[in-house]
Amino acid sequence: MSQRTGVVVTGMGMVTPVGTTAAEVMDAMCEGRSGLSRPAPDHPLYDSLDVAGFGPPIDPTTVLPAPETRVMDRYIVMALRAAATRSRTRASRSGATWTRTASRSSCPGPAAWPPSKPR
């Protein structure tokens, strides 16, 4: 006897150089902002890279009890922040077709995309 199991995605979180919400990321896309920047002079990669995408600073105590923050990797903290601030997304299956609905901002229109290049 086989039992079918499935996964339901109830939301998606982001921690990106341009924002942590769907609206912030969509606004950055519409405005043509990449989120890339030069490493700060005190960053270990300052002399190695011209640009990189750096995630925002996150206070680990906002997603974990203080004692656990001493031994938790930054990637885990970022994942927990993304889960805590996930965009509310609803996915449903209708027959063989998946549909997705989410609230999002819209770009100003086709005239604004692609962003004009500096002359």
Beta strands, then each sheet from edge to edge (+ up, - down):
strand 1: 11-12
strand 2: 36-37
strand 3: 52-53
strand 4: 87-94
strand 5: 97-102
sheet 1: 1+ 4- 5+
sheet 2: 2+ 3-
end
